Amino acid sequence: MARVVRFHQHGGPEVLRIEDVDLSPPAPGEVQIRIKALGINRAEALLRAGTYIETPALPSGLGLEAAGVVETVGEGVKGFAPGDAVSVIPPQSMVRWPAYGELVTYPAALLVKHPPSLDWKTAAAVWMQYLTAYGALIDIAKLGDGDAVVITAASSSVGLAAIQIANKVGAAVIAVTRTSTKKQALLDAGAAEVVTLAEEDLTARLNTIVGPKGVRVVLDAVGGPIFGPLTAAMSKGGILIEYGGLSSEPTPFPLAAVLGKTLTLRGYLVHEITGDPRKLEAAKTFILEGLETATLRPIIDRTFAFDQIVEAHRHLESNDQFGKIVVTI
């Protein structure tokens, strides 16, 4: 028996339950892991609420990130042995491979022996944020030295990872956040400029920062009305990558800017990286090198105990966090 988190109906954080379940031994090619820490992601809140891209049969588990110790290996597994410290690459389906549990099973291909310098909390906070930011900025946008990039929802774990990756390749970051509460923290995290949506006019502020040159790359998690000012600030041939949709308001199509500047507006899911072995290996190499040289440093907002999983989800939905929320077991 092992304790796992499941939900029997869609709803708010209160629908999450910790239950005892029987787990089968790992099948060929699989590894069973004794979990030490979980990374909490907004996708899990969406699955729980019934608004995610997956529609689970209920009851359902959830979770995309974890770090722990290999407990048992299935037949044919090479490169991993009981006692190894590993972290989990987010699977294509968290319904099939849920992470929230004391003991979980994953395909060996989704495991990484992370740098030994990382503690459990930090190791559980790596892969979703850095793979998402890497895929958008490096694999798709080809962000590089001298580029300017606008990053919205900049205080989220993905936003902070994107700031670090942009700095790693020599780009200048314009971070967009709601209020000035997190402004200094974003500057300390590596943003060159910070724009506060509730306190400044986004169009005017971006125009002041970038002028007629514009920005080539925008990484947006929000959507909604800010599409207008974001595309207005972009340079000819620029690309806006949308990976979220946090706004509850309609997202207008900025036809004039798209036509006049020949812009690319592109939707993006991290599955584009995790589902392509070649791209995943390139991303892992980039991220592991950054972790080892400390150019990439996961920022932990707050840590909760496993029995506080409901409180952890409530904190996630408060939008007060700066960086990653982690649950320890």
SESETI-260800 format. One record per residue (C-alpha): residue number from 1; y, x, z. Coordinates in nm, 4 decimals, decimal comma. Layout:
BEGIN
- seq; y; x; z
- NUM; Y; X; Z
...
This chain:
BEGIN
- seq; y; x; z
- 1; 0,0000; 0,0000; 0,0000
- 2; 0,3557; 0,1115; -0,0679
- 3; 0,6936; -0,0479; -0,0088
- 4; 0,8818; -0,1437; -0,3234
- 5; 1,1964; -0,3426; -0,4012
- 6; 1,1519; -0,6606; -0,6064
- 7; 1,3364; -0,9828; -0,6774
- 8; 1,1778; -1,3253; -0,7267
- 9; 1,4867; -1,4926; -0,8716
- 10; 1,8070; -1,3798; -1,0388
- 11; 2,1215; -1,3631; -0,8322
- 12; 2,3361; -1,1435; -0,6110
- 13; 2,2249; -0,8450; -0,4031
- 14; 2,0726; -1,0770; -0,1440
- 15; 1,7785; -1,1606; -0,3768
- 16; 1,6412; -0,8073; -0,3403
- 17; 1,3367; -0,7832; -0,1125
- 18; 1,1318; -0,4925; 0,0189
- 19; 0,7638; -0,5811; -0,0141
- 20; 0,4274; -0,4111; 0,0357
- 21; 0,2242; -0,3845; -0,2838
- 22; -0,1029; -0,2235; -0,3909
- 23; -0,0545; 0,0488; -0,6527
- 24; -0,3139; 0,1577; -0,9044
- 25; -0,3800; 0,5310; -0,9443
- 26; -0,1988; 0,6968; -1,2355
- 27; -0,3524; 0,6387; -1,5773
- 28; -0,4094; 0,9232; -1,8252
- 29; -0,0784; 1,0919; -1,8988
- 30; 0,0897; 0,9470; -1,5906
- 31; 0,2112; 1,0961; -1,2634
- 32; 0,2531; 0,9251; -0,9270
- 33; 0,5543; 1,0383; -0,7246
- 34; 0,6419; 1,0089; -0,3567
- 35; 1,0103; 0,9169; -0,3813
- 36; 1,2734; 1,0911; -0,1702
- 37; 1,5917; 0,9462; -0,3239
- 38; 1,7041; 0,6845; -0,5780
- 39; 2,0124; 0,6804; -0,7988
- 40; 2,1751; 0,3343; -0,8191
- 41; 2,3075; 0,2166; -1,1575
- 42; 2,4999; -0,0843; -1,2787
- 43; 2,2187; -0,1665; -1,5215
- 44; 2,0017; -0,2520; -1,2200
- 45; 2,2602; -0,4991; -1,0929
- 46; 2,2663; -0,6592; -1,4379
- 47; 1,8857; -0,6891; -1,4458
- 48; 1,8893; -0,8437; -1,0980
- 49; 2,1622; -1,0893; -1,2058
- 50; 1,9808; -1,1858; -1,5277
- 51; 2,2395; -1,0419; -1,7697
- 52; 2,0698; -0,7173; -1,8761
- 53; 1,9244; -0,6390; -2,2194
- 54; 1,5751; -0,6834; -2,0709
- 55; 1,4416; -1,0207; -1,9548
- 56; 1,1789; -0,9577; -1,6868
- 57; 0,8951; -1,1769; -1,5742
- 58; 0,9449; -1,2590; -1,2072
- 59; 0,8905; -1,1145; -0,9579
- 60; 1,0245; -0,7925; -1,1025
- 61; 1,0880; -0,4410; -0,9852
- 62; 1,3896; -0,2404; -1,0949
- 63; 1,5451; 0,1042; -1,0942
- 64; 1,6110; 0,3817; -1,3437
- 65; 1,6498; 0,7057; -1,1477
- 66; 1,4576; 0,8810; -0,8755
- 67; 1,3616; 1,2196; -0,7378
- 68; 1,0601; 1,3100; -0,5295
- 69; 0,7344; 1,4985; -0,4929
- 70; 0,4344; 1,4691; -0,7233
- 71; 0,1552; 1,2993; -0,5301
- 72; -0,1170; 1,2522; -0,7932
- 73; -0,1539; 1,3396; -1,1611
- 74; -0,3502; 1,1413; -1,4139
- 75; -0,6054; 1,2728; -1,6574
- 76; -0,4670; 1,5022; -1,9252
- 77; -0,1373; 1,5765; -1,7526
- 78; -0,0260; 1,9354; -1,7967
- 79; 0,2679; 2,1149; -1,6405
- 80; 0,2787; 1,9124; -1,3182
- 81; 0,0749; 1,9406; -1,0005
- 82; 0,0766; 1,7750; -0,6574
- 83; 0,3655; 1,9093; -0,4529
- 84; 0,6018; 1,9693; -0,7467
- 85; 0,9619; 1,8565; -0,6960
- 86; 1,0647; 1,6363; -0,9897
- 87; 1,3324; 1,3952; -1,1030
- 88; 1,2948; 1,1061; -1,3464
- 89; 1,4465; 1,0609; -1,6915
- 90; 1,5529; 0,6926; -1,7185
- 91; 1,2748; 0,5045; -1,9006
- 92; 1,3244; 0,2762; -2,1974
- 93; 1,2199; -0,0152; -1,9736
- 94; 1,2834; -0,0286; -1,6000
- 95; 1,0750; -0,3469; -1,5887
- 96; 0,7725; -0,1476; -1,7059
- 97; 0,8618; 0,1637; -1,5049
- 98; 1,0663; 0,0579; -1,1972
- 99; 1,1973; 0,3320; -0,9683
- 100; 1,2788; 0,1423; -0,6477
- 101; 0,9801; 0,2210; -0,4290
- 102; 0,8256; 0,4660; -0,1875
- 103; 0,5591; 0,5530; -0,4430
- 104; 0,6105; 0,5064; -0,8186
- 105; 0,4253; 0,5955; -1,1381
- 106; 0,5808; 0,7406; -1,4543
- 107; 0,4675; 0,8982; -1,7798
- 108; 0,4641; 1,2749; -1,7382
- 109; 0,6974; 1,3009; -2,0389
- 110; 0,9755; 1,1427; -1,8311
- 111; 0,9636; 1,3977; -1,5499
- 112; 1,1747; 1,7094; -1,5086
- 113; 1,1379; 1,9983; -1,2679
- 114; 1,5034; 2,0091; -1,1700
- 115; 1,6739; 2,3269; -1,0443
- 116; 1,5568; 2,4100; -0,6888
- 117; 1,9209; 2,4394; -0,5827
- 118; 1,9500; 2,0595; -0,5985
- 119; 1,8762; 1,8555; -0,2880
- 120; 1,6986; 1,5206; -0,3239
- 121; 2,0189; 1,3138; -0,3271
- 122; 2,1766; 1,5246; -0,5984
- 123; 1,8582; 1,5394; -0,8066
- 124; 1,8406; 1,1589; -0,8052
- 125; 2,2002; 1,1417; -0,9320
- 126; 2,1612; 1,3521; -1,2469
- 127; 1,9965; 1,1984; -1,5456
- 128; 2,1462; 0,8574; -1,6167
- 129; 2,5057; 0,9709; -1,5896
- 130; 2,4752; 1,3019; -1,7727
- 131; 2,2438; 1,1767; -2,0472
- 132; 2,4755; 0,8812; -2,1120
- 133; 2,7863; 1,0987; -2,1285
- 134; 2,6132; 1,3734; -2,3283
- 135; 2,4777; 1,1310; -2,5865
- 136; 2,8169; 0,9726; -2,6442
- 137; 3,0421; 1,2779; -2,6323
- 138; 2,8228; 1,5589; -2,7652
- 139; 2,5487; 1,4030; -2,9775
- 140; 2,7596; 1,1297; -3,1387
- 141; 3,1280; 1,2279; -3,1158
- 142; 3,0723; 1,6062; -3,1442
- 143; 3,3456; 1,6584; -2,8856
- 144; 3,4667; 2,0159; -2,8782
- 145; 3,7313; 2,2676; -2,7893
- 146; 4,0860; 2,1367; -2,8331
- 147; 3,9874; 1,7697; -2,8595
- 148; 4,1513; 1,5046; -2,6451
- 149; 3,9313; 1,2255; -2,5088
- 150; 4,0144; 0,9033; -2,3262
- 151; 3,7555; 0,8019; -2,0656
- 152; 3,7789; 0,4551; -1,9091
- 153; 3,6095; 0,3534; -1,5821
- 154; 3,6627; 0,7203; -1,5074
- 155; 3,5650; 0,7057; -1,1394
- 156; 3,2147; 0,5738; -1,2186
- 157; 2,9255; 0,8170; -1,2158
- 158; 2,9166; 0,8204; -1,5984
- 159; 3,2945; 0,8587; -1,6146
- 160; 3,2874; 1,1600; -1,3838
- 161; 2,9949; 1,3110; -1,5739
- 162; 3,1928; 1,2631; -1,8967
- 163; 3,4932; 1,4430; -1,7455
- 164; 3,2751; 1,7390; -1,6517
- 165; 3,1043; 1,7527; -1,9916
- 166; 3,4394; 1,7302; -2,1725
- 167; 3,5755; 2,0174; -1,9654
- 168; 3,2582; 2,2182; -2,0256
- 169; 3,3202; 2,2102; -2,4024
- 170; 3,6961; 2,2686; -2,3780
- 171; 3,8290; 1,9156; -2,4358
- 172; 4,1250; 1,7622; -2,2486
- 173; 4,0518; 1,4434; -2,0544
- 174; 4,2759; 1,1403; -2,0143
- 175; 4,1123; 0,9359; -1,7391
- 176; 4,1779; 0,5614; -1,7155
- 177; 4,1291; 0,3819; -1,3840
- 178; 4,2472; 0,0589; -1,2213
- 179; 4,4913; 0,1811; -0,9557
- 180; 4,6390; 0,5033; -0,8232
- 181; 4,3960; 0,4998; -0,5284
- 182; 4,1605; 0,7366; -0,7099
- 183; 4,4227; 0,9255; -0,9119
- 184; 4,4222; 1,2486; -0,7142
- 185; 4,0434; 1,2500; -0,6911
- 186; 4,0215; 1,2197; -1,0695
- 187; 4,2666; 1,5052; -1,1164
- 188; 4,0617; 1,7116; -0,8728
- 189; 3,7490; 1,6197; -1,0719
- 190; 3,8970; 1,7712; -1,3876
- 191; 4,1087; 1,5067; -1,5606
- 192; 4,4202; 1,6464; -1,7286
- 193; 4,5973; 1,3107; -1,7068
- 194; 4,5281; 0,9838; -1,5246
- 195; 4,6457; 0,6394; -1,6373
- 196; 4,6350; 0,3448; -1,3944
- 197; 4,5836; 0,0104; -1,5672
- 198; 4,7261; -0,2099; -1,2910
- 199; 5,0399; -0,0010; -1,2444
- 200; 5,1303; 0,1339; -1,5881
- 201; 5,1604; 0,0089; -1,9438
- 202; 4,8551; 0,1584; -2,1141
- 203; 5,0118; 0,1689; -2,4612
- 204; 5,3322; 0,3367; -2,3450
- 205; 5,1549; 0,5832; -2,1194
- 206; 4,9023; 0,6928; -2,3820
- 207; 5,1816; 0,7287; -2,6373
- 208; 5,3720; 0,9508; -2,3946
- 209; 5,0681; 1,1698; -2,3368
- 210; 4,9331; 1,2094; -2,6910
- 211; 5,2264; 1,1119; -2,9140
- 212; 5,1700; 1,0711; -3,2873
- 213; 4,8764; 1,3140; -3,2858
- 214; 4,6572; 1,0623; -3,1010
- 215; 4,3140; 1,1100; -2,9501
- 216; 4,0039; 1,1553; -3,1629
- 217; 3,7498; 1,0252; -2,9103
- 218; 3,7496; 0,7289; -2,6705
- 219; 3,4588; 0,6622; -2,4336
- 220; 3,4902; 0,3070; -2,3048
- 221; 3,2856; 0,1105; -2,0529
- 222; 3,5238; -0,1841; -2,0233
- 223; 3,5979; -0,3630; -2,3509
- 224; 3,8290; -0,6636; -2,3413
- 225; 4,2044; -0,6499; -2,4108
- 226; 4,2350; -0,2725; -2,3702
- 227; 4,0774; -0,2280; -2,7148
- 228; 4,4245; -0,2825; -2,8615
- 229; 4,6085; -0,0031; -2,6797
- 230; 4,3084; 0,2291; -2,6946
- 231; 4,2773; 0,2100; -3,0720
- 232; 4,6561; 0,2296; -3,1099
- 233; 4,6438; 0,5693; -2,9372
- 234; 4,3674; 0,7058; -3,1599
- 235; 4,4068; 0,9564; -3,4407
- 236; 4,3044; 0,9002; -3,8011
- 237; 3,9273; 0,9105; -3,8355
- 238; 3,8775; 0,8758; -3,4604
- 239; 3,5748; 0,7231; -3,2892
- 240; 3,5594; 0,4751; -3,0013
- 241; 3,2207; 0,4626; -2,8315
- 242; 3,1486; 0,1502; -2,6258
- 243; 2,8711; 0,1792; -2,3686
- 244; 2,9602; -0,0927; -2,1198
- 245; 3,1429; -0,4239; -2,1249
- 246; 3,2810; -0,4547; -1,7724
- 247; 3,5654; -0,6835; -1,8759
- 248; 3,5033; -1,0577; -1,8488
- 249; 3,7700; -1,1228; -2,1130
- 250; 3,7100; -1,1402; -2,4892
- 251; 3,7266; -0,8134; -2,6798
- 252; 3,9602; -0,8448; -2,9812
- 253; 3,8792; -0,6616; -3,3017
- 254; 4,1780; -0,4308; -3,3748
- 255; 4,1647; -0,4780; -3,7498
- 256; 4,4962; -0,3138; -3,8363
- 257; 4,4198; 0,0042; -3,6424
- 258; 4,0621; 0,0244; -3,7691
- 259; 4,1721; -0,0102; -4,1314
- 260; 4,4904; 0,1947; -4,1087
- 261; 4,3259; 0,4849; -3,9287
- 262; 3,9732; 0,4481; -4,0709
- 263; 3,8370; 0,4318; -3,7172
- 264; 3,4744; 0,4098; -3,6113
- 265; 3,3901; 0,1632; -3,3326
- 266; 3,0367; 0,2271; -3,2158
- 267; 2,8077; 0,0695; -2,9581
- 268; 2,5868; 0,3092; -2,7662
- 269; 2,2888; 0,2991; -2,5291
- 270; 2,1357; 0,5982; -2,3538
- 271; 1,8037; 0,4912; -2,5104
- 272; 1,9234; 0,6656; -2,8277
- 273; 1,8752; 0,9943; -2,6421
- 274; 1,5779; 0,9136; -2,4186
- 275; 1,3863; 0,7576; -2,7080
- 276; 1,4192; 1,0598; -2,9364
- 277; 1,2188; 1,3627; -2,8138
- 278; 1,4259; 1,6123; -3,0123
- 279; 1,7571; 1,4782; -2,8860
- 280; 1,6242; 1,4488; -2,5326
- 281; 1,5183; 1,8138; -2,5262
- 282; 1,8623; 1,9218; -2,6490
- 283; 2,0279; 1,7080; -2,3839
- 284; 1,8023; 1,8419; -2,1076
- 285; 1,8811; 2,1994; -2,2107
- 286; 2,2560; 2,1302; -2,2043
- 287; 2,2438; 1,9485; -1,8688
- 288; 2,0097; 2,1913; -1,6915
- 289; 2,2253; 2,4842; -1,8020
- 290; 2,5303; 2,3034; -1,6668
- 291; 2,3599; 2,2342; -1,3351
- 292; 2,2463; 2,5943; -1,2988
- 293; 2,5950; 2,7310; -1,3731
- 294; 2,7677; 2,4577; -1,1650
- 295; 2,9798; 2,3439; -1,4598
- 296; 2,8067; 2,0093; -1,4039
- 297; 2,8095; 1,8910; -1,0408
- 298; 2,6947; 1,5367; -0,9529
- 299; 2,9458; 1,3654; -0,7247
- 300; 2,7848; 1,1474; -0,4567
- 301; 2,9976; 0,8591; -0,3364
- 302; 2,7828; 0,7245; -0,0542
- 303; 2,4236; 0,7338; 0,0672
- 304; 2,2238; 0,4359; 0,1979
- 305; 1,8804; 0,4141; 0,3575
- 306; 1,6001; 0,2376; 0,1693
- 307; 1,6179; -0,0584; 0,4079
- 308; 1,9860; -0,0940; 0,3091
- 309; 1,9172; -0,1590; -0,0602
- 310; 2,1074; -0,4901; -0,0469
- 311; 2,4107; -0,3166; 0,1041
- 312; 2,3882; -0,0454; -0,1635
- 313; 2,4077; -0,3077; -0,4390
- 314; 2,6970; -0,4797; -0,2664
- 315; 2,8834; -0,1507; -0,2556
- 316; 2,8104; -0,0969; -0,6260
- 317; 2,9603; -0,4337; -0,7132
- 318; 3,2693; -0,3722; -0,4986
- 319; 3,3833; -0,1148; -0,7584
- 320; 3,5202; 0,0935; -0,4710
- 321; 3,2865; 0,3864; -0,5288
- 322; 3,3849; 0,7272; -0,6644
- 323; 3,0736; 0,8734; -0,8211
- 324; 2,7090; 0,7971; -0,7606
- 325; 2,5532; 0,5692; -0,5006
- 326; 2,2238; 0,7085; -0,3699
- 327; 1,9473; 0,5542; -0,1597
- 328; 1,7213; 0,7829; 0,0431
- 329; 1,3636; 0,7161; 0,1515
